[in-house]
Amino acid sequence: MALKFHTLDVFTDRRFGGNPLAVVLGADTLSDDQMQTIAREFNLSETVFVQSSTRPAHSARMRIFTPRSEIPFAGHPTIGTAILLAELNAPAHNGERDALVVLEQAIGTVRVGARLRTGGAAFAEFDAPKLPAEAGVLPPVDVLAAGLGLIPSEVGFENHAPICYAAGNTFAFVPVASLEAIGRARVNGSHWERAFEQQGISGVYVYTRQCEHTTSAFHVRMFAPQIGIAEDPATGSAAVGLAGIVHQSDRLRDGTHRRIVEQGYEMGRPSQIVLTLVAAGGKLASVRIGGSAVRVSEGTIDV
């Protein structure tokens, strides 16, 4: 059996940047083991398998696999899959196509608005299916710093301190004082295991206010060797958790706040994630993740 697939670069408006994604269509008959094997073969941060929806009003069911395991939710697979399905299926009107793509995921139903424009990269945005919440306790700063190959004084800035947040996936969020220090962060052998592998987290998200671009609010990196991702070029699901930290630590007033998060620069895969927070009544009311994507290749895979 031959299944059609597409690859896209997500959270970028040009090819060969952003976070690469493989999307396999017509995957209803594949077993879990087959999907995991194919994801390992693509060897990207995530591979999506598109299946028939369980409800007529929904666009598709999608399952998300890293090279090592299935995960319930991820940002760049959601953006990339929605844009691909919109490009393949949405009718055009005066060279413009807007679509609402409703995706069934393990975390729940995710509704994605896609904007397609002739001659430009498609853009999509979705409301996070879960709001971020604190989850778990991290070791002391000296242990965390050693796990990242940094010194303790390089961890933390202003009133930002390491914390665990979950919004479908659980991440350790580690603020770093400077762009220079974040560039040196790495998975530091046995020190990493002591700092992060006993916490039940999906990955470690390091962030700083110092950025490559003046339009960006945060420069970030994400390491997730536990699930087969040495480093991720763009991590939308972790950006949802960052929204909780920004609301809490920066003491945002009620209203809508937009932040650009840059990632992937150390990997040569520059990415921009549009993070929108809505605060009401002193609480975080909603989080939206947005970004562009471009198709790169297509083909068939025999299973």
Secondary structure as UniProt FT lines:
FT   STRAND          2..10
FT   TURN            15..16
FT   STRAND          19..24
FT   TURN            28..29
FT   HELIX           32..42
FT   STRAND          46..51
FT   TURN            56..57
FT   STRAND          60..65
FT   STRAND          70..71
FT   HELIX           75..89
FT   TURN            94..95
FT   STRAND          96..105
FT   TURN            106..107
FT   STRAND          108..117
FT   TURN            118..119
FT   STRAND          122..127
FT   STRAND          133..134
FT   HELIX           141..147
FT   TURN            148..149
FT   HELIX           152..154
FT   TURN            158..159
FT   STRAND          163..166
FT   STRAND          170..176
FT   HELIX           179..184
FT   HELIX           189..196
FT   TURN            197..200
FT   STRAND          203..208
FT   TURN            214..215
FT   STRAND          218..224
FT   HELIX           225..227
FT   STRAND          229..232
FT   HELIX           236..249
FT   TURN            250..251
FT   STRAND          255..263
FT   HELIX           265..267
FT   STRAND          271..280
FT   TURN            281..282
FT   STRAND          283..302
//
